[in-house]
Amino acid sequence: MDPFILPGDLLIIKRQPFAVPDDLVLVSVNGEAAVVRRFQREKKTILLIADNARVRPQIFPPDGSDSLSVLGVVSELRRAF
């Protein structure tokens, strides 16, 4: 799938610390810069999937070796034409 968020788009984020499968979320990994990814869960493993097929999914096992923080869920996308 090609990315649907384009340069210049404005995302409206609903601040919340949790997500459900298929949510488009703003997340921070290990306190680093935040990214927008699709949230998925396979049993206890969390997957963060980019809508851009060229970006590999990030996999987070349940051992907690990486600190994953959901900062919010995308509630709206605004695009100027």
N, C-alpha and C positions, 0 to 999 in steps of 0.2 A: 504494500500500500504506500502511496506517496504521502508525504507529510501534508496535513491539511492546515497546519498553523504556518502562516507565511510571515516574512519580515514585515513589520509595521502593524501586525495584528495586535489587539489588546485583549488579554485574558482577564476575566473577572474570576477571582478565586474566593470560594467560601472557606473561611478558616475553620478547620476541624482536624483533630489528630488521628482520624481513622478513615478507612476507605473500604469499599466493597468491590468485588470483581467487576471489571469493565469500567470502573471510574477512571477518568483522566485526572491525575493527581499531580500536585507540586510536592516533590520530595527532596530531602537532603540526606545524603549518605555520608556518614562519619563527620558530620558538621561542615561538609564542603558546600560548594555552590549548589543551589537548588536547580532541579531539572523537572520538566513535565514529561510524564510517562503514563502509559496505560497500566493499571494495577490488575494483576492476576494472582491467583493462589492455586497451588497444586498440593493438596494435603497441607503440610505445615510450611512448605517452601513458598516464598513470595517471589514473583516474577515482575519486573518492570519492563514493559515493552514499548519501544518507540513506534510511532506510526510510520516512520521512515524505515523502510525495509533494509537500508544500508547500515543501520545502527543495530548492533547485536543486543539481544535481551540481557538484562542484568538479573542474576539469580542470587537470592539470599536464603541460605539454608537456615533451619530453625535453631542452629547452635548459637546464634547471636554474635558471631564473629565480626559482623559489620553492624554499625548503628544506623538504622533506617528510620527517618522521621517523616511522617506524613504531615506536611504543613497545611494542606488544604486540598479541596476538590475544585476543578474547573467548573464553574456554573454558567459561564457565558463567554462567547468569543465575539469580539467586535472588529469589523473590517471596514476600512474606508475605501470607497470606490472612486 
